[in-house]
Amino acid sequence: MDQNRSQHYNYTHETIPYVFHKNGDDFFKYLEKDGIKFIKFWWKHLEENLGTKIKSSAEGLAYQIRYAKDKSGRPVSIALITLPKPQTVGEVFYILCLKYSDKKTFLARFFLMRLPTTRIQALQLEGTDDIGNPLTGLYELTPRARNIRLRNQDFCTLDEFYNTVLMDLHLERA
């Protein structure tokens, strides 16, 4: 964690990737049980226990759970997290946490491999244009907390972001 970055930045680039990629099933279990309490717990945890110097308000923090299907028709669980309005470059508008059903191919079973079943994509603030409109990009947040830029993405609503990611990952609404 970078203590010189905002609470918002650390929440989206380190906390959520760590908690979600570590155990996606538990992540969804806690969201379904008491989701807003769960996501706000981790927000406050950064401030109270990890000493983030640049505090951010949790106002606007929200989530939704949705479902989709992959090309094979297997279920995909999706958590859409809306974050407080970003104030600085690198902060995120929305996070989409995606959990595939366990993929067990013959080779994976034979070699006792566990294939990745989680992905996170985010709409991230990259700056503003001449008249103050946000410039944004689509990013993937990896299990090792790497932030990989996928492409430019026009600023959009939560539903437009959701539809864009579904289309990019070749998923269908359930």
MARBADREN-25136 format. One line per 8 residues: number of its first residue (from 0); for each residue x, y, z of N, C-alpha, C. Coordinates in nm, 4 decimals, padded with zeros to 6 digits. Layout:
NUM	X Y Z X Y Z X Y Z; ...
REM end
This chain:
0	00.0843 -00.1180 00.0000 00.0000 00.0000 00.0000 00.0888 00.1243 00.0000; 00.0494 00.2195 -00.0785 00.1223 00.3462 -00.0872 00.0525 00.4483 00.0026; 00.1137 00.4783 00.1165 00.0504 00.5699 00.2124 00.0403 00.7123 00.1594; 00.1136 00.7446 00.0530 00.1064 00.8784 -00.0050 -00.0048 00.8896 -00.1090; -00.0705 00.7792 -00.1392 -00.1864 00.7804 -00.2278 -00.3121 00.7906 -00.1428; -00.4217 00.8258 -00.2080 -00.5473 00.8427 -00.1345 -00.6043 00.7082 -00.0890; -00.6903 00.7179 00.0072 -00.7642 00.6014 00.0559 -00.8415 00.5387 -00.0600; -00.9015 00.6225 -00.1427 -00.9769 00.5785 -00.2602 -00.8872 00.4951 -00.3518
8	-00.7690 00.5457 -00.3828 -00.6753 00.4767 -00.4719 -00.6351 00.3412 -00.4128; -00.5954 00.3391 -00.2880 -00.5519 00.2139 -00.2253 -00.6648 00.1120 -00.2144; -00.7859 00.1592 -00.1912 -00.9017 00.0702 -00.1838 -00.9221 -00.0014 -00.3171; -00.9149 00.0741 -00.4257 -00.9443 00.0148 -00.5562 -00.8271 -00.0613 -00.6174; -00.7056 -00.0215 -00.5875 -00.5900 -00.0845 -00.6516 -00.5242 -00.1926 -00.5673; -00.5525 -00.1953 -00.4382 -00.4880 -00.2953 -00.3534 -00.5870 -00.3767 -00.2713; -00.6761 -00.3089 -00.1988 -00.7649 -00.3809 -00.1075 -00.8621 -00.4717 -00.1823; -00.9396 -00.4161 -00.2733 -01.0387 -00.4978 -00.3450 -00.9705 -00.6099 -00.4247
16	-00.8645 -00.5831 -00.5015 -00.7994 -00.6957 -00.5715 -00.7510 -00.8057 -00.4765; -00.6927 -00.7669 -00.3634 -00.6440 -00.8678 -00.2689 -00.7602 -00.9502 -00.2133; -00.8620 -00.8830 -00.1620 -00.9734 -00.9522 -00.0981 -01.0493 -01.0379 -00.1997; -01.0740 -00.9849 -00.3187 -01.1539 -01.0580 -00.4171 -01.0765 -01.1736 -00.4794; -00.9559 -01.1480 -00.5277 -00.8803 -01.2539 -00.5945 -00.8399 -01.3656 -00.4971; -00.8234 -01.3323 -00.3699 -00.7842 -01.4333 -00.2719 -00.8933 -01.5395 -00.2559; -01.0176 -01.4965 -00.2499 -01.1277 -01.5915 -00.2378 -01.2572 -01.5282 -00.2878; -01.2821 -01.5420 -00.4166 -01.4002 -01.4839 -00.4795 -01.5309 -01.5372 -00.4235
24	-01.5325 -01.6660 -00.3844 -01.6558 -01.7227 -00.3289 -01.6941 -01.6542 -00.1983; -01.5970 -01.6358 -00.1087 -01.6258 -01.5670 00.0181 -01.6650 -01.4218 -00.0058; -01.6004 -01.3572 -00.1026 -01.6334 -01.2187 -00.1362 -01.7826 -01.2065 -00.1678; -01.8328 -01.2959 -00.2529 -01.9750 -01.2917 -00.2881 -02.0634 -01.3312 -00.1708; -02.0173 -01.4251 -00.0895 -02.0950 -01.4653 00.0279 -02.1169 -01.3457 00.1199; -02.0110 -01.2692 00.1459 -02.0228 -01.1523 00.2339 -02.1047 -01.0410 00.1693; -02.0917 -01.0234 00.0384 -02.1747 -00.9230 -00.0292 -02.3220 -00.9585 -00.0182; -02.3535 -01.0859 -00.0379 -02.4935 -01.1283 -00.0327 -02.5501 -01.1205 00.1092
32	-02.4645 -01.1409 00.2093 -02.5104 -01.1371 00.3487 -02.5364 -00.9937 00.3941; -02.4378 -00.9070 00.3807 -02.4525 -00.7669 00.4221 -02.3504 -00.6836 00.3452; -02.3761 -00.6660 00.2175 -02.2800 -00.6090 00.1246 -02.2285 -00.4706 00.1569; -02.3170 -00.3775 00.1885 -02.2708 -00.2402 00.2110 -02.1834 -00.2349 00.3359; -02.2190 -00.3117 00.4367 -02.1371 -00.3183 00.5577 -01.9993 -00.3767 00.5243; -01.9955 -00.4791 00.4397 -01.8710 -00.5449 00.3993 -01.7789 -00.4499 00.3228; -01.8323 -00.3799 00.2215 -01.7436 -00.2929 00.1430 -01.7009 -00.1698 00.2230; -01.7874 -00.1218 00.3115 -01.7484 -00.0080 00.3952 -01.6502 -00.0489 00.5045
40	-01.6568 -00.1748 00.5503 -01.5596 -00.2236 00.6475 -01.4185 -00.2096 00.5904; -01.3984 -00.2533 00.4671 -01.2647 -00.2470 00.4069 -01.2231 -00.1025 00.3809; -01.3183 -00.0159 00.3496 -01.2879 00.1265 00.3295 -01.2340 00.1859 00.4608; -01.3055 00.1598 00.5706 -01.2646 00.2116 00.7014 -01.1356 00.1457 00.7502; -01.1159 00.0196 00.7150 -00.9958 -00.0531 00.7562 -00.8697 00.0172 00.7061; -00.8753 00.0685 00.5843 -00.7606 00.1423 00.5298 -00.7275 00.2639 00.6153; -00.8289 00.3365 00.6522 -00.8095 00.4597 00.7291 -00.7627 00.4305 00.8718; -00.8288 00.3353 00.9371 -00.8038 00.3124 01.0785 -00.6812 00.2276 01.1081
48	-00.6523 00.1305 01.0221 -00.5471 00.0343 01.0546 -00.4223 00.0430 00.9678; -00.4336 00.1001 00.8508 -00.3181 00.1003 00.7610 -00.2590 00.2382 00.7396; -00.3153 00.3382 00.8037 -00.2541 00.4698 00.8061 -00.2502 00.5446 00.6747; -00.3551 00.5357 00.5954 -00.3604 00.6145 00.4732 -00.3583 00.7625 00.5102; -00.2669 00.8374 00.4509 -00.2522 00.9797 00.4851 -00.3584 01.0674 00.4190; -00.3999 01.0317 00.2979 -00.4975 01.1119 00.2247 -00.6334 01.0435 00.2372; -00.7160 01.0949 00.3261 -00.8472 01.0367 00.3531 -00.9458 01.0708 00.2417; -01.0408 00.9802 00.2206 -01.1458 01.0004 00.1213 -01.2787 00.9652 00.1849
56	-01.3801 01.0387 00.1492 -01.5147 01.0101 00.1979 -01.5675 00.8842 00.1293; -01.6467 00.8056 00.2024 -01.7086 00.6859 00.1460 -01.8444 00.7172 00.0832; -01.8795 00.8454 00.0779 -02.0090 00.8841 00.0225 -02.0190 00.8411 -00.1237; -02.1236 00.7684 -00.1554 -02.1437 00.7195 -00.2916 -02.0997 00.5758 -00.3116; -02.0345 00.5165 -00.2115 -01.9900 00.3771 -00.2205 -02.1133 00.2872 -00.2214; -02.1260 00.2055 -00.3255 -02.2433 00.1187 -00.3403 -02.2043 -00.0041 -00.4213; -02.2925 -00.1020 -00.4245 -02.2646 -00.2233 -00.5025 -02.3945 -00.2822 -00.5564; -02.3783 -00.3666 -00.6566 -02.4878 -00.4459 -00.7117 -02.4308 -00.5824 -00.7455
64	-02.5129 -00.6861 -00.7336 -02.4724 -00.8191 -00.7786 -02.5564 -00.8528 -00.9008; -02.4879 -00.8983 -01.0046 -02.5552 -00.9391 -01.1280 -02.4980 -01.0734 -01.1724; -02.5635 -01.1331 -01.2710 -02.5191 -01.2640 -01.3197 -02.5151 -01.2627 -01.4714; -02.4230 -01.3422 -01.5252 -02.4093 -01.3558 -01.6697 -02.3743 -01.5013 -01.6999; -02.3544 -01.5298 -01.8279 -02.3132 -01.6639 -01.8715 -02.1940 -01.6486 -01.9645; -02.0991 -01.7442 -01.9559 -01.9879 -01.7432 -02.0503 -02.0307 -01.8141 -02.1791; -01.9382 -01.8285 -02.2748 -01.9711 -01.8888 -02.4043 -02.0234 -02.0315 -02.3911; -01.9804 -02.1015 -02.2863 -02.0228 -02.2401 -02.2642 -02.1537 -02.2490 -02.1871
72	-02.2085 -02.1349 -02.1484 -02.3323 -02.1335 -02.0730 -02.3121 -02.1468 -01.9226; -02.1865 -02.1494 -01.8766 -02.1596 -02.1592 -01.7329 -02.1878 -02.0254 -01.6661; -02.2360 -02.0293 -01.5414 -02.2695 -01.9048 -01.4713 -02.1462 -01.8227 -01.4345; -02.1656 -01.6917 -01.4371 -02.0627 -01.5962 -01.3984 -02.1276 -01.4991 -01.3002; -02.0684 -01.4861 -01.1815 -02.1180 -01.3910 -01.0807 -02.0426 -01.2598 -01.0975; -02.1147 -01.1494 -01.0873 -02.0542 -01.0177 -01.1085 -02.0947 -00.9242 -00.9945; -01.9947 -00.8597 -00.9367 -02.0194 -00.7541 -00.8380 -01.9773 -00.6231 -00.9027; -02.0693 -00.5306 -00.9107 -02.0410 -00.3967 -00.9618 -02.0322 -00.3032 -00.8427
80	-01.9170 -00.2396 -00.8260 -01.8982 -00.1477 -00.7140 -01.8857 -00.0060 -00.7693; -01.9723 00.0814 -00.7213 -01.9656 00.2235 -00.7542 -01.8881 00.2909 -00.6427; -01.7890 00.3692 -00.6811 -01.7025 00.4346 -00.5824 -01.7359 00.5823 -00.5710; -01.6895 00.6456 -00.4629 -01.7059 00.7911 -00.4537 -01.6405 00.8577 -00.5742; -01.6874 00.9745 -00.6085 -01.6347 01.0449 -00.7264 -01.4830 01.0628 -00.7146; -01.4086 01.0166 -00.8155 -01.2621 01.0320 -00.8115 -01.2203 01.1789 -00.8091; -01.1154 01.2058 -00.7305 -01.0635 01.3413 -00.7189 -00.9296 01.3585 -00.7885; -00.8538 01.2493 -00.8009 -00.7204 01.2572 -00.8617 -00.7027 01.1464 -00.9645
88	-00.6092 01.1677 -01.0547 -00.5777 01.0688 -01.1583 -00.5419 00.9365 -01.0908; -00.5947 00.8280 -01.1468 -00.5693 00.6950 -01.0929 -00.6823 00.6417 -01.0071; -00.7693 00.7311 -00.9614 -00.8840 00.6840 -00.8847 -00.9896 00.6307 -00.9821; -01.0826 00.5524 -00.9288 -01.1728 00.4725 -01.0121 -01.3191 00.5131 -00.9914; -01.3954 00.5113 -01.0998 -01.5391 00.5364 -01.0939 -01.6147 00.4085 -01.0568; -01.5853 00.2992 -01.1298 -01.6555 00.1720 -01.1112 -01.5553 00.0570 -01.1144; -01.5870 -00.0471 -01.0387 -01.5117 -00.1721 -01.0431 -01.6106 -00.2835 -01.0743; -01.5719 -00.3738 -01.1630 -01.6506 -00.4925 -01.1920 -01.5673 -00.6132 -01.1502
96	-01.6148 -00.6868 -01.0499 -01.5479 -00.8081 -01.0015 -01.6245 -00.9273 -01.0578; -01.5538 -01.0099 -01.1318 -01.6165 -01.1179 -01.2062 -01.5642 -01.2513 -01.1569; -01.6532 -01.3436 -01.1232 -01.6154 -01.4768 -01.0737 -01.6778 -01.5814 -01.1638; -01.5898 -01.6506 -01.2398 -01.6349 -01.7618 -01.3233 -01.6579 -01.8836 -01.2353; -01.7446 -01.9740 -01.2816 -01.7536 -02.1019 -01.2105 -01.6185 -02.1707 -01.2313; -01.5821 -02.2587 -01.1414 -01.4509 -02.3236 -01.1516 -01.4342 -02.3919 -01.2862; -01.3220 -02.3589 -01.3523 -01.2910 -02.4183 -01.4820 -01.2027 -02.5399 -01.4572; -01.2529 -02.6566 -01.4842 -01.1742 -02.7789 -01.4645 -01.1627 -02.8503 -01.5985
104	-01.0539 -02.8272 -01.6666 -01.0279 -02.8987 -01.7906 -00.9601 -03.0297 -01.7564; -00.9514 -03.1178 -01.8532 -00.8849 -03.2458 -01.8311 -00.7412 -03.2236 -01.7850; -00.6682 -03.1339 -01.8527 -00.5286 -03.1097 -01.8156 -00.5180 -03.0502 -01.6760; -00.6092 -02.9615 -01.6433 -00.6066 -02.9005 -01.5098 -00.6285 -03.0062 -01.4028; -00.7229 -03.0974 -01.4260 -00.7471 -03.2040 -01.3294 -00.6283 -03.2991 -01.3212; -00.5721 -03.3323 -01.4373 -00.4601 -03.4267 -01.4427 -00.3383 -03.3726 -01.3677; -00.3079 -03.2460 -01.3868 -00.1912 -03.1864 -01.3222 -00.2258 -03.1156 -01.1907; -00.3503 -03.1318 -01.1439 -00.3974 -03.0701 -01.0201 -00.3761 -02.9188 -01.0218
112	-00.4047 -02.8577 -01.1362 -00.3890 -02.7136 -01.1520 -00.5195 -02.6438 -01.1174; -00.5085 -02.5238 -01.0694 -00.6261 -02.4399 -01.0481 -00.6141 -02.3217 -01.1423; -00.7041 -02.3139 -01.2372 -00.7022 -02.2048 -01.3336 -00.7684 -02.0816 -01.2721; -00.7253 -01.9618 -01.3119 -00.7852 -01.8401 -01.2557 -00.9354 -01.8344 -01.2827; -01.0094 -01.7963 -01.1820 -01.1549 -01.7862 -01.1976 -01.2067 -01.6469 -01.1643; -01.1170 -01.5524 -01.1378 -01.1598 -01.4165 -01.1034 -01.0927 -01.3148 -01.1949; -01.1646 -01.2079 -01.2203 -01.1106 -01.0935 -01.2944 -01.1713 -00.9673 -01.2370; -01.0953 -00.8587 -01.2467 -01.1474 -00.7276 -01.2068 -01.1167 -00.6295 -01.3181
120	-01.2181 -00.5544 -01.3590 -01.1971 -00.4453 -01.4529 -01.2519 -00.3173 -01.3900; -01.1900 -00.2056 -01.4286 -01.2250 -00.0781 -01.3662 -01.2244 00.0352 -01.4682; -01.3118 00.1316 -01.4463 -01.3118 00.2557 -01.5233 -01.2369 00.3584 -01.4392; -01.1197 00.3980 -01.4884 -01.0272 00.4796 -01.4098 -01.0103 00.6191 -01.4683; -01.0044 00.7180 -01.3815 -00.9813 00.8572 -01.4211 -00.8357 00.8738 -01.4664; -00.8183 00.9313 -01.5863 -00.6838 00.9550 -01.6402 -00.6516 01.1031 -01.6529; -00.7485 01.1872 -01.6272 -00.7289 01.3313 -01.6379 -00.8584 01.3973 -01.6793; -00.8482 01.5226 -01.7239 -00.9655 01.5939 -01.7733 -00.9291 01.6632 -01.9038
128	-01.0306 01.6864 -01.9865 -01.0063 01.7583 -02.1115 -01.0071 01.9088 -02.0858; -01.0017 01.9878 -02.1932 -00.9926 02.1339 -02.1807 -01.1114 02.1978 -02.1101; -01.2283 02.1319 -02.1159 -01.3470 02.1912 -02.0519 -01.3850 02.1197 -01.9217; -01.2967 02.0326 -01.8733 -01.3186 01.9697 -01.7438 -01.3884 01.8356 -01.7447; -01.4159 01.7798 -01.8638 -01.4784 01.6480 -01.8703 -01.3746 01.5403 -01.8386; -01.4161 01.4340 -01.7701 -01.3188 01.3309 -01.7336 -01.2700 01.2513 -01.8548; -01.1403 01.2237 -01.8570 -01.0809 01.1320 -01.9538 -01.0580 01.0022 -01.8782; -01.1072 00.8928 -01.9328 -01.1039 00.7668 -01.8598 -01.0464 00.6552 -01.9447
136	-01.0048 00.5496 -01.8771 -00.9541 00.4307 -01.9430 -01.0081 00.3069 -01.8753; -01.0101 00.1980 -01.9507 -01.0509 00.0686 -01.8977 -00.9254 -00.0057 -01.8537; -00.9270 -00.0550 -01.7309 -00.8109 -00.1200 -01.6715 -00.8484 -00.2563 -01.6159; -00.7496 -00.3451 -01.6110 -00.7637 -00.4731 -01.5419 -00.6771 -00.4663 -01.4164; -00.7326 -00.5106 -01.3031 -00.6595 -00.5152 -01.1765 -00.6313 -00.6622 -01.1461; -00.5053 -00.6986 -01.1469 -00.4664 -00.8388 -01.1379 -00.4582 -00.8869 -00.9929; -00.4475 -01.0192 -00.9744 -00.4318 -01.0731 -00.8386 -00.3065 -01.0210 -00.7676; -00.2070 -00.9787 -00.8419 -00.0848 -00.9248 -00.7811 -00.0895 -00.7718 -00.7737
144	-00.2098 -00.7176 -00.7808 -00.2350 -00.5734 -00.7679 -00.1657 -00.4922 -00.8775; -00.1479 -00.5519 -00.9944 -00.0983 -00.4751 -01.1088 -00.2177 -00.4094 -01.1761; -00.1956 -00.2903 -01.2256 -00.2990 -00.2108 -01.2904 -00.2642 -00.2057 -01.4389; -00.3333 -00.2845 -01.5200 -00.3000 -00.2964 -01.6617 -00.4014 -00.2185 -01.7444; -00.3504 -00.1220 -01.8185 -00.4379 -00.0410 -01.9044 -00.4770 -00.1226 -02.0265; -00.6081 -00.1343 -02.0495 -00.6574 -00.2089 -02.1643 -00.6795 -00.1183 -02.2854; -00.7395 -00.0008 -02.2605 -00.7666 00.0921 -02.3713 -00.8339 00.2191 -02.3194; -00.8471 00.3181 -02.4095 -00.9295 00.4360 -02.3793 -01.0733 00.3906 -02.3664
152	-01.1453 00.4557 -02.2791 -01.2876 00.4267 -02.2631 -01.3556 00.5578 -02.2290; -01.4517 00.5969 -02.3117 -01.5264 00.7187 -02.2819 -01.5930 00.7046 -02.1464; -01.6025 00.8174 -02.0747 -01.6747 00.8161 -01.9482 -01.8167 00.7691 -01.9754; -01.8710 00.6870 -01.8884 -02.0032 00.6295 -01.9125 -02.0746 00.6031 -01.7808; -02.1992 00.5660 -01.7924 -02.2779 00.5288 -01.6749 -02.2375 00.3883 -01.6303; -02.2854 00.3490 -01.5138 -02.2571 00.2159 -01.4620 -02.3070 00.1076 -01.5574; -02.4280 00.1234 -01.6087 -02.4831 00.0225 -01.7005 -02.4050 00.0162 -01.8316; -02.3615 00.1300 -01.8828 -02.2807 00.1301 -02.0051 -02.1467 00.0614 -01.9800
160	-02.0866 00.0868 -01.8649 -01.9617 00.0202 -01.8276 -01.9833 -00.1305 -01.8208; -02.0889 -00.1727 -01.7532 -02.1235 -00.3144 -01.7399 -02.1389 -00.3794 -01.8775; -02.2154 -00.3159 -01.9651 -02.2369 -00.3714 -02.0992 -02.1073 -00.3780 -02.1799; -02.0220 -00.2780 -02.1660 -01.8937 -00.2766 -02.2362 -01.8071 -00.3943 -02.1924; -01.7983 -00.4165 -02.0623 -01.7158 -00.5266 -02.0119 -01.7743 -00.6606 -02.0536; -01.9059 -00.6764 -02.0465 -01.9679 -00.8021 -02.0913 -01.9331 -00.8286 -02.2368; -01.9425 -00.7271 -02.3205 -01.9129 -00.7439 -02.4621 -01.7649 -00.7778 -02.4832; -01.6755 -00.7092 -02.4146 -01.5316 -00.7342 -02.4280 -01.4946 -00.8764 -02.3862
168	-01.5597 -00.9279 -02.2830 -01.5264 -01.0604 -02.2301 -01.6143 -01.1706 -02.2886; -01.6960 -01.1347 -02.3873 -01.7823 -01.2320 -02.4568 -01.8754 -01.3043 -02.3599; -01.9409 -01.2256 -02.2753 -02.0379 -01.2799 -02.1805 -02.1771 -01.2362 -02.2189; -02.2757 -01.3153 -02.1771 -02.4162 -01.2821 -02.2023 -02.4864 -01.2587 -02.0700; -02.5856 -01.1709 -02.0725 -02.6666 -01.1514 -01.9530 -02.7380 -01.2817 -01.9214; -02.7521 -01.3097 -01.7910 -02.8201 -01.4339 -01.7498 -02.9697 -01.4142 -01.7513
REM end
